[in-house]
Amino acid sequence: MMTPFRSLLTLTALLGLAACASTDTARQAQHAPVDEPIVLMIGVDGLSAGALDLFEAPHMQALAARGIRPEAMVPVMPSVTFTNFYSLATGLYPEDHGMINNHPFDRELNEGFVNPMSAQDSRWWSGEPIWITAERQGLPTSIMFWLGSEVEFDGDRPTRWTPYEHNKPYQERVDEVLAWFDGPESERPRFAALYFDLVDSIAHRAGADTPEVGAAIATVDGYVGQLVAGLEARGLMDRTHILIVSDHGMATNPEENVIYFDDFMDLSTVYVPEVEGRSGNGFRPFVNVYGEPDAIEAAYQSLQGAHPHMRAWKRGEMPDHFRFDHPTRGPDLFILADPGWILSARSLPLGSPWRSVGVHGYDVADPVMHAGFIAAGPMFPEGTRPAAFESVNIYLLIACILGLEPAETAGNPAVISALTGGRCEVG
């Protein structure tokens, strides 16, 4: 027969065991694998479609081997950074999101985009970036240095964001991103993005596909490897989709290949932000011209056939794939050089004597402007090379992976199905 004292000890022990079991169960629940998908988008500025065929990048190549690396990702026009990174985020062409170049001019506002102030001015940014879609549907997001991420959209922002710091060391960027994935599951981002500029910066100085560019790619690749290793250490890789995206390719511009477009038109009758704006005259692949109809018509007529490597189009008459005829920012006249050539104004002083050896901003129909894309994760079939596709599909791809109801975009559900081998279908 058990004494009352011994009964109390037994009951206490049983209660203790039950408490331990309850604590263990809670601890296991807290650390149990969760199958909700995560997307990490890594922006590598200036990574061309063929870069990984030319240079060693073992970590990115390993991701491609266990995921997909399409033949190319076709940027939106013009093939410059602001325009394309914002199209990646919104799934829209510039005619709809308004970022028609790196420093657009708005005829209705009668002002131009100026960094860094305009980066946080909501008047310049239209559409709905993927991080806003995610936040509005209850998924936390964390964004580092993505164009448009500093803006509030009707009161909504990413859970974490930070103003752009060009000189922030890459190691600090990687450490901070990995720290986002520490802590409770509820605080980890389901969508995260960060940006590296190095490949583009070096290509501007050294030219396209040079050994210097290869070294820059290797540097960025090392940080990609750290991100992968960090996610693996946290037990998150099985549900993480890594997307490596870029904004454009790069062409080399020989020093002698300059077209002085003002030899053929009167600059005093029009406004050309690229040579008369804040940065001043320089060497550019294209210029946007604004003016009264008579002045625009005169300039247009004078430019026809003026140079074999220069073309010009009036507003409303541009090629269908340009898609940057924004109602208040699209130019009245667009002048574009061929890859390998550059535009400048002979009659205006140079804002800076420095010029890029590597240049982008040319017609996206030319393969030299096509961007690189790699994706790996549960939604992507292993080691496949889908056909080239347009970058406006990235928003819809991410929304599909995360199970989000997308905003209206230019994305094509058939492209999403092709990229994921039918694993992700947009209804």
C-alpha positions in Angstrom: 0.0 0.0 0.0 1.4 3.4 -1.0 1.7 6.0 1.8 0.3 9.5 1.3 3.8 10.9 1.2 5.0 8.4 -1.4 1.8 9.0 -3.4 2.6 12.7 -3.4 6.1 12.1 -4.6 4.8 9.9 -7.4 2.2 12.4 -8.4 4.9 15.2 -8.4 7.2 13.0 -10.5 4.4 12.3 -13.0 3.5 16.0 -13.2 7.1 16.8 -13.7 7.4 14.3 -16.5 4.2 15.6 -18.1 5.6 19.1 -17.9 8.9 18.1 -19.5 7.0 16.3 -22.2 4.9 19.3 -22.8 8.0 21.5 -23.0 9.7 19.1 -25.3 6.6 19.1 -27.5 6.5 22.9 -27.6 10.2 23.0 -28.4 9.8 20.5 -31.2 6.9 22.4 -32.6 8.8 25.7 -32.5 11.8 24.1 -34.4 9.8 21.7 -36.6 10.3 22.1 -40.3 7.7 24.3 -41.9 6.9 23.8 -45.5 5.8 27.3 -46.4 7.9 28.5 -49.3 10.5 31.2 -49.0 11.9 33.3 -51.9 15.3 35.0 -51.8 15.9 37.3 -54.9 19.4 38.3 -55.5 20.0 41.2 -57.9 23.3 41.1 -59.7 23.5 44.3 -61.8 25.0 43.8 -65.2 25.2 40.0 -65.2 24.7 39.1 -68.9 22.9 36.1 -70.2 26.1 34.4 -71.3 28.3 35.4 -68.4 28.3 31.9 -66.7 29.5 30.4 -70.0 32.5 32.7 -70.0 33.6 32.8 -66.3 33.8 30.5 -63.3 31.1 31.1 -60.8 30.8 27.7 -58.9 28.1 28.7 -56.5 25.8 30.2 -59.2 26.6 27.4 -61.6 25.7 24.9 -58.8 22.4 26.6 -58.3 21.8 26.4 -62.1 22.7 22.7 -62.1 20.0 21.9 -59.5 17.5 24.3 -60.9 17.0 26.3 -64.1 19.1 28.6 -66.2 17.0 29.9 -69.1 18.7 30.9 -72.4 18.2 34.5 -71.4 16.0 37.0 -69.7 14.9 39.8 -71.9 14.9 43.2 -70.2 12.4 45.9 -70.7 13.2 49.0 -72.8 15.4 50.9 -72.2 18.0 48.4 -70.8 19.0 50.5 -67.8 19.1 49.7 -64.1 16.2 51.7 -62.6 13.8 50.8 -65.3 14.5 47.1 -65.2 14.9 46.4 -61.5 11.5 48.1 -60.9 10.0 46.1 -63.7 11.3 42.9 -62.0 9.6 44.0 -58.8 6.2 45.0 -60.3 5.8 42.9 -63.4 5.0 46.0 -65.4 6.4 47.7 -68.4 7.8 51.3 -67.9 4.7 52.7 -69.7 2.7 51.7 -66.6 5.1 51.9 -63.7 6.7 55.2 -64.8 10.4 54.6 -64.3 11.2 55.0 -68.0 14.9 55.5 -67.4 17.3 56.1 -64.5 16.3 59.8 -64.1 12.9 60.3 -65.8 11.6 63.7 -66.6 7.8 64.3 -66.0 6.3 67.0 -68.3 3.2 67.3 -66.0 5.3 67.9 -62.9 7.9 69.8 -64.9 10.7 68.2 -62.9 13.1 65.4 -63.1 13.8 62.5 -60.8 16.8 63.3 -58.5 18.6 60.8 -56.3 18.4 60.2 -53.4 15.4 62.4 -52.7 13.1 61.0 -55.4 13.8 57.4 -54.2 11.4 58.1 -51.3 8.9 60.2 -53.2 5.9 58.2 -54.1 4.9 60.4 -57.0 7.6 58.7 -59.1 6.7 55.0 -58.3 3.5 53.4 -59.7 2.4 49.8 -59.7 2.5 47.3 -56.8 5.9 45.7 -56.0 5.9 42.1 -55.0 6.9 42.9 -51.4 3.8 45.1 -51.1 1.6 42.3 -52.4 3.1 39.9 -49.9 2.7 42.3 -47.0 -0.9 43.0 -47.8 -1.6 39.2 -47.8 0.1 38.6 -44.4 3.6 37.5 -45.4 6.6 39.4 -43.9 9.2 40.7 -46.3 12.7 42.1 -45.9 14.4 44.2 -48.7 17.9 45.6 -49.0 18.6 48.2 -51.7 16.0 47.3 -54.2 14.6 50.1 -56.3 11.2 51.2 -55.1 11.6 49.6 -51.7 12.1 53.0 -49.9 8.6 54.1 -50.9 5.4 53.8 -49.0 2.5 52.5 -51.0 -0.7 53.7 -49.5 0.7 53.2 -46.0 2.3 49.9 -46.7 6.0 49.1 -46.6 8.2 46.0 -46.3 8.6 44.7 -42.8 12.3 45.6 -43.1 13.9 48.0 -45.6 16.8 50.4 -45.6 17.8 53.5 -47.7 20.4 52.7 -50.4 24.0 52.8 -49.2 26.3 52.3 -52.2 29.4 51.7 -50.1 28.0 49.3 -47.6 30.4 46.4 -47.6 29.1 43.2 -49.2 30.0 41.1 -46.2 27.8 43.3 -44.0 25.0 42.9 -46.5 25.2 39.2 -46.5 25.5 39.0 -42.7 22.4 41.2 -42.3 20.4 39.2 -44.8 21.2 35.9 -43.0 20.3 37.5 -39.7 16.8 38.1 -41.0 16.3 34.3 -41.0 17.2 33.9 -37.3 14.6 34.1 -34.6 11.0 33.0 -34.5 9.4 31.6 -37.7 6.8 34.4 -37.6 9.5 37.1 -37.9 11.4 35.5 -40.8 10.8 36.9 -44.2 8.9 34.8 -46.7 10.2 37.1 -49.4 13.6 38.8 -49.2 15.7 40.6 -51.7 19.1 42.2 -51.9 21.3 43.9 -54.6 24.9 43.8 -55.7 26.3 46.4 -58.1 29.9 45.2 -58.6 29.6 43.4 -62.0 28.0 46.4 -63.6 30.4 48.9 -62.0 33.5 47.0 -63.2 32.1 46.4 -66.7 31.5 50.2 -67.1 35.2 50.7 -66.4 36.8 47.7 -68.1 34.3 46.8 -70.9 32.1 43.8 -71.4 33.3 40.2 -70.9 36.8 41.3 -69.8 38.9 39.4 -67.2 38.0 42.2 -64.7 34.3 41.4 -65.2 35.1 37.7 -64.5 36.9 38.7 -61.3 33.8 40.7 -60.2 31.5 37.8 -61.0 33.7 35.6 -58.9 33.5 38.0 -56.0 29.7 38.2 -56.1 29.6 34.4 -56.5 31.4 34.0 -53.2 28.8 36.0 -51.4 26.1 33.9 -53.1 27.8 30.9 -51.7 27.7 32.4 -48.2 24.0 33.0 -48.5 23.4 29.4 -49.6 25.5 28.0 -46.8 23.8 30.3 -44.3 20.4 29.1 -45.3 21.5 25.5 -45.2 22.9 25.9 -41.7 19.5 27.3 -40.6 17.7 24.3 -42.1 15.8 26.5 -44.6 17.2 25.5 -48.0 14.6 22.7 -48.6 11.9 25.3 -48.8 13.8 28.3 -50.2 13.7 29.4 -53.8 16.7 31.4 -54.8 16.3 33.7 -57.8 19.4 35.3 -59.3 18.2 38.1 -61.6 19.9 40.9 -63.6 18.8 44.0 -65.4 20.7 44.0 -68.6 23.8 42.8 -70.5 26.7 45.0 -71.6 28.4 46.2 -74.8 31.9 47.6 -75.3 32.0 51.1 -76.8 35.2 51.9 -78.7 36.4 55.4 -77.9 36.1 56.7 -81.5 32.4 55.5 -81.9 30.7 58.8 -80.9 27.7 60.3 -82.7 27.2 64.0 -82.1 23.5 64.1 -82.6 23.2 67.8 -82.3 25.1 68.1 -85.6 21.7 67.2 -87.1 19.2 69.1 -85.0 18.8 72.4 -83.1 19.0 71.8 -79.4 17.8 75.4 -78.6 14.2 74.4 -79.7 13.8 71.3 -77.5 14.7 69.9 -74.0 17.0 66.9 -73.7 17.4 65.9 -70.0 20.3 63.5 -70.7 22.5 66.3 -71.9 21.0 69.4 -70.3 19.8 68.1 -67.0 21.4 67.7 -63.6 24.2 65.5 -64.8 25.1 67.6 -67.8 26.3 66.5 -71.2 28.0 63.2 -71.5 28.1 60.0 -73.5 24.9 58.0 -73.6 23.3 55.2 -75.6 20.0 57.1 -76.0 18.5 60.5 -75.3 14.9 61.6 -74.7 13.7 64.8 -76.4 10.8 66.9 -75.3 9.3 69.9 -77.1 6.5 71.5 -79.1 5.1 69.5 -82.1 6.8 71.7 -84.8 10.2 71.5 -83.1 9.9 67.7 -82.6 8.9 67.2 -86.3 11.8 69.3 -87.5 14.2 67.3 -85.3 12.8 64.0 -86.4 13.0 64.8 -90.1 16.6 66.0 -89.8 17.6 62.8 -88.0 16.3 60.4 -90.6 19.2 58.7 -92.2 21.6 61.1 -90.6 24.0 58.4 -89.3 24.0 54.7 -90.1 24.3 53.8 -86.4 21.6 56.1 -85.0 17.8 55.9 -85.2 15.0 58.1 -84.0 11.2 57.7 -83.4 8.4 60.1 -82.5 6.0 59.5 -79.7 3.3 57.0 -80.7 5.4 55.6 -83.5 8.0 53.6 -81.6 8.4 49.8 -82.0 5.9 47.7 -80.2 8.4 46.1 -77.8 9.6 49.5 -76.4 6.6 49.9 -74.1 7.9 53.0 -72.3 5.4 55.6 -73.6 4.3 56.7 -70.2 1.5 59.4 -70.4 3.5 62.1 -68.7 7.1 60.9 -69.0 7.4 59.2 -72.4 9.6 61.3 -74.7 8.2 63.2 -77.7 11.3 62.0 -79.6 13.6 59.1 -78.8 17.1 58.8 -80.3 19.0 55.6 -79.9 22.5 54.5 -80.9 23.4 50.9 -82.0 25.4 48.8 -79.6 29.0 49.8 -79.7 28.1 53.5 -80.4 27.4 56.4 -78.1 25.6 59.7 -78.3 26.8 63.1 -77.2 26.2 66.8 -77.9 29.1 68.6 -79.6 27.6 72.1 -78.8 27.4 71.6 -75.0 30.3 71.4 -72.5 30.8 67.9 -70.9 29.5 67.5 -67.4 32.4 65.0 -66.9 35.2 64.0 -69.2 34.9 60.4 -68.0 33.0 57.9 -70.2 32.1 54.3 -69.8 33.9 51.6 -71.7 31.1 49.2 -71.1 27.7 50.6 -72.0 24.1 49.4 -71.8 20.7 51.0 -72.6 20.5 49.8 -76.1 17.6 48.0 -77.9 16.6 45.0 -75.8 15.9 43.1 -79.1 19.7 42.8 -79.4 21.0 39.7 -77.5 24.0 41.6 -76.2 21.5 43.4 -73.8 19.9 40.2 -72.5 20.2 39.5 -68.8 21.1 36.4 -66.8 18.7 34.5 -64.7 19.1 31.4 -62.4 16.5 29.9 -60.2 16.7 26.9 -57.8 14.2 25.5 -55.3 11.4 23.0 -55.0 9.3 24.6 -57.8 12.1 24.3 -60.4 13.0 21.2 -62.4 16.6 20.2 -62.0 19.2 21.2 -64.6 16.9 22.6 -67.3 17.4 25.4 -69.9 14.0 26.9 -70.7 13.6 29.3 -73.6 14.3 33.1 -73.2 11.5 35.0 -71.5 10.7 38.6 -70.6 11.7 40.0 -67.2 8.1 41.2 -66.6 7.2 37.6 -65.6 9.3 37.6 -62.4 6.6 39.2 -60.3 4.1 36.6 -61.3 6.6 33.8 -60.8 7.2 34.9 -57.2 3.5 35.4 -56.5 2.9 31.9 -57.7 5.6 30.3 -55.6 4.4 32.1 -52.5 0.7 31.4 -53.2 -0.2 35.1 -53.4 -3.1 36.6 -55.3 -1.2 38.8 -57.8 -1.9 42.3 -58.8 -2.5 43.0 -62.4 0.7 42.7 -64.3 2.1 42.0 -67.8 3.2 38.5 -66.7 2.2 35.5 -68.8 0.9 32.4 -66.9 2.2 30.1 -69.7 5.8 31.4 -69.1 5.4 30.6 -65.3 4.4 27.1 -66.2 7.3 26.7 -68.6 9.9 28.0 -66.1 8.6 25.7 -63.3 8.0 22.6 -65.5 4.3 22.8 -64.8 4.8 22.8 -61.0 3.5 26.3 -60.5 0.3 27.2 -62.4 -1.4 30.6 -62.3 -5.1 30.3 -62.4 
